[in-house]
Amino acid sequence: MRKSKQAGGHMPLTYSERSKLDQGTQSTRLTSDSQLKFGDCCLSLSAAVDPVVTPSGHIYSREAIVAYLLVKSKELKEVRAKYDAQMAIDAQQETKQSENQLLLQQEAFIAKDQGASQKSLGTHATPMEQSLKRKVDIETKEEGNKRLKQISFWLSEAQPEYTTQAREEEARNRDGMGIARAPPKRPSSPMSGQPLRLKDLTSITLQREGSGPESASTSTSGPGKCLCAVSGKAIITQPVVAIKKSGAVILKEVFDKLIQAESKAGKGMKKASGTATPIPTPIPMTCPITGVKIKEKDVMTLSKAASGFAASGEVVATKYTPTMT
């Protein structure tokens, strides 16, 4: 008999059957319908109204992100109050425990230093137990069952339970090592997880297709695609930047070709103090919409959208579940 035909030489389940069991790593390919379009709010998953941008480059509706920050700030205050109260209780318990331990040490020292020494009952009983051929079992049936449960881990009754001590550890917000975790000072961003404040939000202006008065009556499919403020091209999956001072949203390609290139190429000549030799100085960048001077720190990269194509970004969603053995 060939090796592949022997017992255990094949999988009992097919790939299709294993994938339906929800065991192991589950992955699926995301289509264009599952991707967030550029200009949509990351919380409401709809077209952003009064759009703002976080430092990570994600776009939100102002009302949605402000409501999120208010709710999370209120929750953090409650968690902080519970944490401070629990830390005070822990400190009090540690102080009491150290005092009791010190008192026991003092009593043991006094008992050893004063009076005649006496062996404990266990020390006297050990030779007697060793001399007995057969011990008399005075353990009750309930005590025996309880002891068996502690050492018989394969029994259903001996499985770990959500005990009172586990609830207390969870209330203390401790990790597996027993170290208390302090709650964060600020709420985290919904997408990046970094601390986020209200003043970190930057307002931007999104121009959309069919936003004019003549096309408003004919548009029935909702808000159109966002457009570049300079070139007027539709923004789909291209890299995009935003200017903080004006809120203009521009394609990265257009920004590099027009604004940065002109700033680097159009160098003026300026004499340095104490020298007669002129040195080239770059012309400061200006916003193409408002003409305001801007710096590198005023330009922020926005999170680009993705489609169903692999080159557009992350198109595979993965979920880790227990493996069947």
C-alpha positions as CSV (number, residue, x, y, z in Angstrom):
1,M,0.0,0.0,0.0
2,R,1.3,3.4,-0.9
3,K,2.1,5.9,1.9
4,S,-0.6,8.3,0.7
5,K,-3.2,5.6,1.0
6,Q,-2.4,4.6,4.6
7,A,-4.6,5.5,7.5
8,G,-4.0,9.1,8.6
9,G,-2.3,9.9,5.3
10,H,-4.9,12.5,4.3
11,M,-6.8,15.3,6.0
12,P,-10.3,14.3,7.2
13,L,-11.7,17.7,6.2
14,T,-11.3,19.5,2.9
15,Y,-10.1,23.2,2.6
16,S,-13.7,24.4,2.1
17,E,-14.9,22.5,5.2
18,R,-12.1,23.8,7.3
19,S,-12.7,27.4,6.3
20,K,-16.4,27.1,7.4
21,L,-15.4,26.0,10.9
22,D,-14.1,29.5,11.9
23,Q,-10.9,27.9,13.2
24,G,-7.4,29.2,12.8
25,T,-6.5,32.3,10.8
26,Q,-9.4,33.7,8.7
27,S,-8.6,36.0,5.9
28,T,-10.7,37.5,3.1
29,R,-10.1,39.8,0.2
30,L,-11.7,43.2,0.4
31,T,-13.5,44.6,-2.6
32,S,-13.9,48.3,-3.5
33,D,-17.3,48.4,-1.7
34,S,-15.5,47.5,1.6
35,Q,-13.0,50.3,1.3
36,L,-13.5,53.8,2.7
37,K,-13.6,56.5,-0.1
38,F,-11.5,59.6,0.2
39,G,-13.4,62.4,1.8
40,D,-15.6,60.1,3.9
41,C,-15.7,60.3,7.7
42,C,-13.9,57.5,9.4
43,L,-16.6,57.3,12.2
44,S,-19.8,57.8,10.3
45,L,-18.5,56.1,7.1
46,S,-20.4,58.7,5.0
47,A,-19.4,61.9,3.3
48,A,-17.6,64.2,5.8
49,V,-19.6,67.3,6.9
50,D,-17.4,70.2,8.0
51,P,-14.4,68.0,7.5
52,V,-11.4,68.1,9.9
53,V,-8.1,66.2,9.8
54,T,-6.2,64.6,12.7
55,P,-2.3,64.6,12.8
56,S,-2.4,61.0,11.4
57,G,-4.1,62.3,8.3
58,H,-7.5,60.7,8.7
59,I,-10.6,62.7,7.8
60,Y,-13.7,63.1,10.2
61,S,-16.9,65.1,10.4
62,R,-16.4,67.7,13.0
63,E,-19.6,66.8,14.8
64,A,-18.7,63.1,14.9
65,I,-15.1,63.5,16.2
66,V,-16.1,66.1,18.8
67,A,-18.9,63.9,20.1
68,Y,-16.4,61.0,20.2
69,L,-13.8,63.0,22.2
70,L,-16.4,64.2,24.7
71,V,-17.7,60.7,25.4
72,K,-14.2,59.2,25.7
73,S,-13.1,62.1,27.9
74,K,-16.0,61.5,30.3
75,E,-15.2,57.7,30.4
76,L,-11.6,58.4,31.1
77,K,-12.5,60.7,34.1
78,E,-14.6,57.9,35.6
79,V,-11.8,55.4,35.0
80,R,-9.3,57.7,36.6
81,A,-11.5,58.2,39.7
82,K,-11.9,54.5,40.1
83,Y,-8.1,54.0,39.6
84,D,-7.2,56.6,42.2
85,A,-9.6,55.1,44.7
86,Q,-8.3,51.6,44.1
87,M,-4.7,52.8,44.4
88,A,-5.5,54.4,47.8
89,I,-7.1,51.1,49.0
90,D,-4.1,49.1,47.8
91,A,-1.7,51.5,49.6
92,Q,-3.7,51.1,52.8
93,Q,-3.7,47.3,52.5
94,E,0.0,47.2,51.9
95,T,0.6,49.4,55.0
96,K,-1.6,47.2,57.1
97,Q,0.1,44.1,55.8
98,S,3.6,45.4,56.6
99,E,2.5,46.4,60.1
100,N,1.0,42.9,60.7
101,Q,4.2,41.3,59.5
102,L,6.3,43.5,61.7
103,L,4.1,42.6,64.7
104,L,4.5,38.9,64.0
105,Q,8.3,39.2,63.8
106,Q,8.3,41.0,67.1
107,E,6.1,38.4,68.8
108,A,8.3,35.6,67.4
109,F,11.5,37.3,68.7
110,I,10.0,37.8,72.1
111,A,8.8,34.2,72.3
112,K,12.2,33.0,71.3
113,D,14.1,35.4,73.6
114,Q,12.0,34.8,76.7
115,G,10.6,31.6,78.2
116,A,11.4,28.0,77.6
117,S,11.4,26.6,74.1
118,Q,8.7,24.2,73.1
119,K,8.3,22.1,70.0
120,S,5.3,22.5,67.9
121,L,2.5,20.0,67.8
122,G,3.5,19.0,64.2
123,T,7.0,18.2,65.3
124,H,5.7,15.9,68.1
125,A,3.2,14.2,65.9
126,T,5.6,13.4,63.0
127,P,7.3,10.4,64.7
128,M,4.0,9.0,65.8
129,E,2.6,9.2,62.2
130,Q,5.7,7.5,60.8
131,S,5.3,4.7,63.4
132,L,1.7,4.0,62.5
133,K,1.3,1.3,59.9
134,R,-2.1,2.6,58.9
135,K,-3.3,6.1,59.3
136,V,-6.9,6.7,60.4
137,D,-8.6,8.7,57.7
138,I,-10.7,11.4,59.4
139,E,-11.3,13.3,56.1
140,T,-14.9,13.8,55.3
141,K,-16.4,13.0,51.8
142,E,-16.9,16.6,51.0
143,E,-13.3,17.5,51.8
144,G,-12.1,14.5,49.8
145,N,-14.1,15.6,46.7
146,K,-12.8,19.1,47.1
147,R,-9.2,17.9,47.2
148,L,-9.8,15.7,44.2
149,K,-11.1,18.6,42.2
150,Q,-8.0,20.6,42.9
151,I,-5.7,17.9,41.5
152,S,-8.0,16.4,38.8
153,F,-7.7,19.1,36.1
154,W,-9.4,17.0,33.5
155,L,-12.8,17.0,35.3
156,S,-15.3,19.6,34.2
157,E,-15.9,20.6,37.8
158,A,-12.2,21.3,38.2
159,Q,-12.0,23.9,35.4
160,P,-11.0,27.4,36.3
161,E,-13.8,29.8,37.2
162,Y,-14.3,33.6,37.2
163,T,-13.6,33.9,40.9
164,T,-14.0,36.9,43.2
165,Q,-10.3,37.5,43.1
166,A,-10.3,37.7,39.3
167,R,-13.1,40.3,39.5
168,E,-11.0,42.3,42.0
169,E,-8.0,42.1,39.7
170,E,-10.0,43.3,36.8
171,A,-11.5,46.1,38.8
172,R,-8.0,47.2,39.8
173,N,-7.1,47.4,36.1
174,R,-4.1,45.1,36.4
175,D,-2.3,43.1,33.8
176,G,-1.1,39.5,34.0
177,M,1.9,40.4,36.0
178,G,-0.1,42.1,38.7
179,I,1.1,45.6,37.8
180,A,-1.5,48.4,37.9
181,R,-2.0,50.1,34.6
182,A,-2.7,53.8,34.8
183,P,-5.5,55.0,32.5
184,P,-4.3,57.3,29.6
185,K,-4.5,61.1,30.1
186,R,-6.2,61.8,26.8
187,P,-8.6,59.8,24.5
188,S,-7.0,58.0,21.7
189,S,-7.6,58.5,18.0
190,P,-10.2,56.0,16.5
191,M,-7.8,55.1,13.7
192,S,-4.2,55.6,14.8
193,G,-4.6,55.0,18.5
194,Q,-2.4,58.0,19.4
195,P,-3.5,60.6,22.0
196,L,-5.8,63.1,20.4
197,R,-6.9,66.6,21.6
198,L,-9.5,68.9,20.3
199,K,-6.9,71.5,19.2
200,D,-5.1,68.9,17.1
201,L,-8.0,69.0,14.6
202,T,-7.3,70.9,11.4
203,S,-10.2,72.2,9.2
204,I,-9.9,71.4,5.5
205,T,-12.0,72.3,2.4
206,L,-13.2,69.4,0.2
207,Q,-14.3,70.3,-3.3
208,R,-16.6,67.7,-4.8
209,E,-17.9,66.8,-8.3
210,G,-21.3,68.3,-9.0
211,S,-21.2,70.8,-6.1
212,G,-22.2,73.7,-8.4
213,P,-25.7,75.2,-8.4
214,E,-26.3,74.1,-12.0
215,S,-25.6,70.4,-11.2
216,A,-27.1,70.2,-7.8
217,S,-30.6,69.4,-9.2
218,T,-29.3,66.7,-11.5
219,S,-27.1,64.8,-9.0
220,T,-29.1,62.0,-7.5
221,S,-26.3,59.6,-6.5
222,G,-25.1,61.6,-3.4
223,P,-21.9,63.5,-3.0
224,G,-19.4,63.1,-5.8
225,K,-15.7,62.5,-5.8
226,C,-13.4,64.9,-4.1
227,L,-11.4,67.2,-6.5
228,C,-7.9,68.6,-6.3
229,A,-8.1,72.3,-5.4
230,V,-5.4,73.2,-8.1
231,S,-5.8,70.8,-11.0
232,G,-9.4,69.9,-10.6
233,K,-8.6,66.2,-11.0
234,A,-10.7,63.6,-9.1
235,I,-9.0,62.2,-6.0
236,I,-9.5,58.4,-5.9
237,T,-6.4,56.5,-4.5
238,Q,-3.6,59.0,-5.2
239,P,-1.4,60.5,-2.4
240,V,-2.9,63.8,-1.2
241,V,-1.6,66.7,1.0
242,A,-3.4,69.4,2.8
243,I,-2.3,73.0,3.6
244,K,-3.1,73.8,7.2
245,K,-3.4,77.6,6.8
246,S,-5.8,77.5,3.9
247,G,-7.3,74.1,4.3
248,A,-6.7,73.4,0.6
249,V,-6.5,69.7,-0.5
250,I,-4.0,69.1,-3.3
251,L,-2.7,66.0,-5.0
252,K,0.8,65.2,-3.9
253,E,2.0,65.1,-7.5
254,V,0.6,68.6,-8.3
255,F,2.1,69.9,-5.0
256,D,5.6,68.6,-5.9
257,K,5.5,69.9,-9.5
258,L,4.1,73.3,-8.9
259,I,4.7,74.6,-5.4
260,Q,7.9,72.8,-4.3
261,A,9.5,72.9,-7.7
262,E,8.9,76.6,-8.1
263,S,10.2,77.3,-4.6
264,K,13.5,75.3,-5.2
265,A,14.0,76.6,-8.8
266,G,13.2,80.3,-8.3
267,K,16.1,81.1,-6.1
268,G,17.0,84.7,-5.4
269,M,20.4,86.2,-4.7
270,K,21.1,87.7,-1.3
271,K,24.3,89.1,0.2
272,A,25.2,87.8,3.5
273,S,26.3,90.2,6.3
274,G,30.0,91.0,6.2
275,T,30.6,89.4,2.8
276,A,30.3,90.7,-0.8
277,T,29.5,87.4,-2.3
278,P,25.7,86.8,-2.9
279,I,24.3,83.5,-1.8
280,P,21.3,81.8,-3.3
281,T,18.2,81.7,-1.1
282,P,15.0,79.8,-2.0
283,I,11.8,81.6,-2.5
284,P,9.3,80.7,0.3
285,M,6.4,78.5,-0.7
286,T,3.0,80.1,-1.1
287,C,-0.4,78.6,-1.0
288,P,-1.8,78.4,-4.6
289,I,-5.3,79.3,-3.4
290,T,-4.8,82.1,-1.0
291,G,-1.2,83.2,-1.7
292,V,-0.2,82.9,2.0
293,K,3.4,81.9,2.7
294,I,3.7,78.4,4.0
295,K,6.4,76.2,5.5
296,E,7.1,72.5,5.4
297,K,5.3,72.1,8.8
298,D,2.2,73.6,7.3
299,V,1.9,70.7,4.8
300,M,0.4,67.5,6.1
301,T,0.0,64.2,4.3
302,L,-3.6,62.8,4.3
303,S,-4.5,59.1,4.5
304,K,-5.2,58.0,1.0
305,A,-8.1,55.8,0.0
306,A,-7.9,52.2,-1.3
307,S,-9.7,50.2,-3.9
308,G,-10.0,46.5,-4.7
309,F,-6.6,46.5,-6.5
310,A,-3.6,45.1,-4.6
311,A,-1.4,48.1,-5.5
312,S,-3.9,50.6,-3.9
313,G,-3.2,49.6,-0.3
314,E,-4.3,47.0,2.3
315,V,-6.9,44.7,0.6
316,V,-6.8,41.6,2.8
317,A,-8.5,41.5,6.2
318,T,-7.2,38.9,8.7
319,K,-8.8,37.6,11.9
320,Y,-6.9,35.3,14.3
321,T,-9.0,32.6,16.1
322,P,-8.1,29.4,18.0
323,T,-6.7,26.6,15.9
324,M,-8.4,23.2,15.8
325,T,-6.1,20.4,17.0
